[in-house]
Structure formats: structure tokens, C-alpha cells
Amino acid sequence: MSIIAKITGFFRKNPANLEDAQLNVHNYIGKFVKQDYIDIGESIAIDGRRIIIKKSEIIMSVPFEAIIKNTENIRVEDFDMEESLRLGREWADRKDVLEFDDKGMMIR
């Protein structure tokens, strides 16, 4: 390995994992999520290492570690429901906030 490749690799943010994450996001969005064969909602977003699930007015944030299977539907095992509901509410509150820079331009 050349010294340039080593230096470039040092400053890069783990490109293999980044590409995998970008490709996998599309595999998790817009699918029905089931727990014990019961529909708990539809996946609508990814927030870090958690998947955001919405059913009616309820929004949950379920950790990726709870996912058992991701095919046509996503199957999840048991997870902390109270924490998921709390984090889901926090995500919903955060996503509805507009941020502006010092010149008044919208950031997100």
C-alpha cells in the first residue's frame, strides 16, 4: 500500500460502511413492520441506528438490533416500547423544526 493511500485512508470516514449504510437505507423505508405477526406500523425514516415507525398518530423509534428479518416486511423482536415511543416523539418534534443560519438562510 502506498503512503498516499495510507494517508487518504486515514482521513476518510470508513467508506465501506458509509456506502453500505446509504444502500441499506432504501431497503428499510416504506415497509410494513411486524412484531409477532402483528402489524405495528410502517417504516418512514432512519435516525442513526434506529428505524422510525408510524401507525396512525403513533411514532416509534426502534433500534436496528431488534430487527430479525428484512424482506418484503420488516420483522422485529421485543424491544423497550416506552423508550421507543419517547424517542419517536422526540424525533417527530425535531423533524418539524426549521433551522436558519445567521443570514436567515434555511439550513434544514
DODO-409319 format. One record per residue: x, z, y of N, C-alpha, C in turn; residue in three letters. Coordinates in nm, 2 decimals, m for minus. Each point is the difference from the previous one (the first is absolute). Layout:
<nodes>
<<X,Z,Y>,<X,Z,Y>,<X,Z,Y>,"ala">;
...
</nodes>
This chain:
<nodes>
<<0.09,0.00,m0.12>,<m0.09,0.00,0.12>,<0.09,0.00,0.12>,"met">;
<<m0.03,m0.09,0.10>,<0.08,m0.01,0.12>,<m0.02,0.12,0.09>,"ser">;
<<0.09,0.02,0.09>,<m0.02,0.11,0.09>,<m0.11,m0.02,0.10>,"ile">;
<<m0.03,m0.13,0.03>,<m0.11,m0.03,0.09>,<m0.14,0.03,m0.07>,"ile">;
<<0.00,m0.03,m0.13>,<m0.12,0.03,m0.08>,<m0.03,0.15,m0.01>,"ala">;
<<0.11,0.08,m0.01>,<m0.01,0.14,m0.01>,<m0.05,0.06,0.13>,"lys">;
<<0.06,m0.05,0.11>,<m0.04,0.05,0.14>,<m0.15,m0.04,0.02>,"ile">;
<<m0.04,m0.12,m0.03>,<m0.13,m0.05,0.02>,<m0.10,0.09,m0.08>,"thr">;
<<0.04,0.02,m0.13>,<m0.09,0.08,m0.09>,<m0.01,0.15,0.05>,"gly">;
<<0.10,0.05,0.06>,<0.00,0.14,0.06>,<m0.10,0.01,0.11>,"phe">;
<<m0.01,m0.10,0.09>,<m0.09,0.01,0.11>,<m0.14,m0.05,m0.03>,"phe">;
<<m0.02,m0.06,m0.11>,<m0.14,m0.05,m0.04>,<m0.08,0.11,m0.06>,"arg">;
<<m0.13,0.00,0.03>,<m0.09,0.10,m0.06>,<m0.05,m0.05,m0.14>,"lys">;
<<0.07,0.04,m0.10>,<m0.04,m0.03,m0.14>,<m0.09,m0.12,m0.01>,"asn">;
<<0.05,m0.12,0.01>,<m0.09,m0.12,0.01>,<m0.08,m0.02,m0.13>,"pro">;
<<0.05,0.03,m0.11>,<m0.07,m0.02,m0.13>,<m0.13,0.08,0.00>,"ala">;
<<0.00,0.13,0.04>,<m0.12,0.08,0.00>,<m0.09,m0.05,0.11>,"asn">;
<<0.05,m0.04,0.12>,<m0.08,m0.05,0.11>,<m0.08,m0.12,m0.05>,"leu">;
<<0.06,m0.09,m0.06>,<m0.07,m0.12,m0.05>,<m0.10,0.03,m0.10>,"glu">;
<<0.03,0.09,m0.09>,<m0.10,0.04,m0.10>,<m0.12,0.07,0.06>,"asp">;
<<0.02,0.08,0.10>,<m0.11,0.07,0.07>,<m0.08,m0.10,0.07>,"ala">;
<<0.06,m0.10,0.07>,<m0.08,m0.10,0.07>,<m0.08,m0.08,m0.09>,"gln">;
<<0.05,m0.04,m0.12>,<m0.07,m0.08,m0.09>,<m0.11,0.08,m0.07>,"leu">;
<<0.02,0.13,m0.03>,<m0.10,0.08,m0.07>,<m0.11,0.05,0.09>,"asn">;
<<0.01,0.00,0.13>,<m0.11,0.04,0.09>,<m0.12,m0.08,m0.03>,"val">;
<<0.02,m0.13,m0.01>,<m0.11,m0.09,m0.02>,<m0.07,0.02,m0.14>,"his">;
<<0.07,0.06,m0.09>,<m0.05,0.03,m0.13>,<m0.09,0.12,0.00>,"asn">;
<<0.00,0.08,0.11>,<m0.07,0.12,0.00>,<m0.12,0.00,0.10>,"tyr">;
<<m0.02,m0.10,0.08>,<m0.10,0.00,0.10>,<m0.12,m0.08,m0.05>,"ile">;
<<m0.12,0.05,0.04>,<m0.12,m0.07,m0.03>,<m0.05,0.01,m0.15>,"gly">;
<<0.04,0.11,m0.06>,<m0.04,0.02,m0.14>,<m0.08,0.12,m0.01>,"lys">;
<<m0.09,0.00,m0.10>,<m0.08,0.12,m0.03>,<0.08,0.10,m0.07>,"phe">;
<<m0.01,0.13,0.03>,<0.08,0.10,m0.05>,<m0.09,0.09,m0.09>,"val">;
<<0.04,0.02,m0.12>,<m0.08,0.08,m0.10>,<0.08,0.12,m0.05>,"lys">;
<<m0.07,0.11,m0.02>,<0.05,0.12,m0.06>,<m0.09,0.04,m0.11>,"gln">;
<<0.05,0.00,m0.12>,<m0.08,0.03,m0.12>,<m0.12,m0.10,m0.01>,"asp">;
<<0.03,m0.12,0.03>,<m0.10,m0.11,0.00>,<m0.11,0.01,0.10>,"tyr">;
<<0.01,0.09,0.10>,<m0.10,0.01,0.11>,<0.07,m0.06,0.12>,"ile">;
<<m0.08,m0.08,0.07>,<0.04,m0.07,0.12>,<0.02,0.11,0.11>,"asp">;
<<0.12,0.02,0.06>,<0.02,0.09,0.11>,<0.02,m0.07,0.13>,"ile">;
<<0.00,m0.13,0.00>,<0.01,m0.07,0.13>,<0.08,m0.13,m0.01>,"gly">;
<<0.04,m0.05,0.11>,<0.08,m0.13,0.01>,<0.12,0.03,0.08>,"glu">;
<<0.11,m0.06,m0.05>,<0.13,0.02,0.07>,<0.00,m0.09,0.12>,"ser">;
<<0.04,0.06,0.12>,<m0.01,m0.07,0.12>,<0.14,0.00,0.08>,"ile">;
<<0.09,0.08,m0.04>,<0.13,0.00,0.07>,<0.10,0.08,m0.08>,"ala">;
<<0.13,m0.01,0.04>,<0.11,0.07,m0.06>,<0.06,0.08,0.12>,"ile">;
<<0.02,0.13,m0.03>,<0.06,0.09,0.11>,<0.12,0.07,m0.07>,"asp">;
<<0.12,m0.05,0.02>,<0.12,0.05,m0.06>,<m0.01,m0.01,m0.15>,"gly">;
<<0.00,0.11,m0.07>,<m0.01,0.00,m0.15>,<m0.14,0.04,m0.04>,"arg">;
<<m0.10,m0.03,0.08>,<m0.14,0.04,m0.04>,<m0.09,m0.13,0.02>,"arg">;
<<m0.10,0.00,m0.07>,<m0.10,m0.11,0.01>,<m0.12,0.05,0.07>,"ile">;
<<m0.06,m0.07,0.09>,<m0.11,0.05,0.08>,<m0.13,m0.06,m0.07>,"ile">;
<<m0.09,0.08,m0.03>,<m0.12,m0.04,m0.07>,<m0.12,0.04,0.08>,"ile">;
<<m0.10,m0.09,0.01>,<m0.12,0.02,0.08>,<m0.12,m0.02,m0.09>,"lys">;
<<m0.10,0.09,0.01>,<m0.13,m0.02,m0.06>,<m0.10,0.06,0.10>,"lys">;
<<m0.09,m0.09,0.05>,<m0.10,0.04,0.10>,<0.08,0.05,0.12>,"ser">;
<<m0.02,0.12,0.04>,<0.07,0.06,0.12>,<0.11,0.09,m0.04>,"glu">;
<<0.03,0.01,m0.13>,<0.11,0.09,m0.05>,<0.13,m0.08,m0.02>,"ile">;
<<0.10,0.05,0.06>,<0.14,m0.06,m0.01>,<0.09,0.10,m0.07>,"ile">;
<<0.07,m0.05,m0.11>,<0.09,0.08,m0.07>,<0.14,m0.06,0.00>,"met">;
<<0.10,0.08,m0.01>,<0.14,m0.04,0.00>,<0.06,0.05,m0.14>,"ser">;
<<0.01,m0.09,m0.09>,<0.04,0.04,m0.14>,<0.15,m0.04,m0.02>,"val">;
<<0.08,0.09,m0.05>,<0.14,m0.04,m0.03>,<0.02,m0.10,m0.10>,"pro">;
<<0.10,m0.09,0.01>,<0.03,m0.10,m0.09>,<0.02,0.06,m0.14>,"phe">;
<<0.06,0.12,m0.01>,<0.03,0.06,m0.12>,<m0.13,0.02,m0.09>,"glu">;
<<m0.12,0.00,0.06>,<m0.12,0.02,m0.07>,<m0.05,m0.12,m0.06>,"ala">;
<<0.06,m0.12,0.03>,<m0.05,m0.13,m0.05>,<0.05,m0.01,m0.15>,"ile">;
<<m0.10,m0.02,m0.08>,<0.03,m0.02,m0.15>,<0.02,m0.15,m0.03>,"ile">;
<<m0.09,m0.08,0.06>,<m0.01,m0.15,m0.03>,<m0.04,m0.07,0.12>,"lys">;
<<0.06,m0.12,0.02>,<m0.03,m0.08,0.12>,<m0.02,m0.15,m0.06>,"asn">;
<<m0.12,m0.03,m0.03>,<m0.03,m0.14,m0.05>,<m0.11,m0.05,0.09>,"thr">;
<<m0.12,m0.04,m0.06>,<m0.11,m0.04,0.08>,<m0.05,0.11,0.09>,"glu">;
<<0.00,0.12,m0.06>,<m0.04,0.12,0.07>,<0.12,0.10,0.00>,"asn">;
<<0.00,0.10,0.08>,<0.11,0.10,0.00>,<m0.06,0.12,m0.06>,"ile">;
<<0.07,0.05,m0.11>,<m0.05,0.13,m0.06>,<0.10,0.11,0.04>,"arg">;
<<m0.06,0.11,0.03>,<0.08,0.12,0.04>,<m0.04,0.12,m0.08>,"val">;
<<0.10,0.08,m0.02>,<m0.02,0.13,m0.07>,<m0.04,0.11,0.10>,"glu">;
<<m0.01,0.12,m0.05>,<m0.04,0.11,0.09>,<0.11,0.01,0.11>,"asp">;
<<m0.06,0.04,0.12>,<0.09,0.03,0.12>,<m0.07,0.10,0.08>,"phe">;
<<0.07,0.06,0.10>,<m0.06,0.10,0.08>,<m0.10,m0.06,0.10>,"asp">;
<<m0.13,0.01,m0.03>,<m0.10,m0.06,0.08>,<m0.01,0.06,0.14>,"met">;
<<0.02,0.13,0.02>,<m0.01,0.05,0.14>,<0.12,m0.05,0.08>,"glu">;
<<0.12,m0.01,m0.05>,<0.11,m0.05,0.07>,<m0.02,m0.15,0.03>,"glu">;
<<m0.06,m0.08,m0.09>,<m0.02,m0.14,0.02>,<m0.11,m0.02,0.11>,"ser">;
<<m0.10,0.08,0.00>,<m0.10,m0.01,0.11>,<0.06,0.03,0.13>,"leu">;
<<0.08,0.11,0.01>,<0.06,0.04,0.13>,<0.09,m0.11,0.05>,"arg">;
<<0.09,m0.05,m0.09>,<0.09,m0.11,0.04>,<m0.07,m0.13,0.03>,"leu">;
<<m0.11,m0.02,m0.06>,<m0.08,m0.12,0.03>,<m0.06,0.01,0.14>,"gly">;
<<m0.05,0.12,0.03>,<m0.06,0.02,0.14>,<0.11,m0.02,0.10>,"arg">;
<<0.12,0.06,m0.03>,<0.11,m0.01,0.10>,<0.04,m0.15,0.02>,"glu">;
<<0.01,m0.08,m0.11>,<0.03,m0.14,0.01>,<m0.10,m0.07,0.08>,"trp">;
<<m0.13,0.02,m0.02>,<m0.11,m0.06,0.08>,<0.01,0.03,0.14>,"ala">;
<<0.03,0.13,0.04>,<0.02,0.03,0.14>,<0.12,m0.07,0.06>,"asp">;
<<0.11,0.00,m0.08>,<0.12,m0.06,0.05>,<m0.01,m0.16,0.02>,"arg">;
<<m0.07,m0.06,m0.09>,<m0.01,m0.15,0.01>,<m0.09,m0.04,0.12>,"lys">;
<<m0.09,0.08,0.05>,<m0.09,m0.03,0.11>,<0.06,0.03,0.13>,"asp">;
<<0.13,0.04,0.01>,<0.06,0.03,0.13>,<0.09,m0.11,0.04>,"val">;
<<m0.02,m0.05,0.12>,<0.08,m0.10,0.06>,<0.12,0.06,0.07>,"leu">;
<<0.12,m0.05,m0.01>,<0.12,0.05,0.07>,<0.05,m0.11,0.09>,"glu">;
<<0.04,0.05,0.12>,<0.05,m0.09,0.10>,<0.14,0.05,0.05>,"phe">;
<<0.08,m0.10,0.04>,<0.14,0.03,0.05>,<m0.01,0.04,0.14>,"asp">;
<<0.11,0.03,0.07>,<0.00,0.04,0.14>,<m0.05,m0.10,0.10>,"asp">;
<<0.00,m0.13,m0.05>,<m0.05,m0.11,0.09>,<m0.14,m0.03,m0.03>,"lys">;
<<m0.07,0.07,m0.08>,<m0.14,m0.02,m0.03>,<m0.03,m0.11,m0.11>,"gly">;
<<0.11,m0.04,m0.07>,<m0.02,m0.10,m0.11>,<m0.03,0.08,m0.13>,"met">;
<<m0.10,m0.06,m0.07>,<m0.04,0.07,m0.12>,<0.11,m0.02,m0.11>,"met">;
<<0.03,0.11,m0.06>,<0.10,0.00,m0.11>,<m0.06,m0.02,m0.13>,"ile">;
<<m0.11,0.08,m0.03>,<m0.08,m0.02,m0.13>,<m0.14,0.04,0.03>,"arg">;
</nodes>
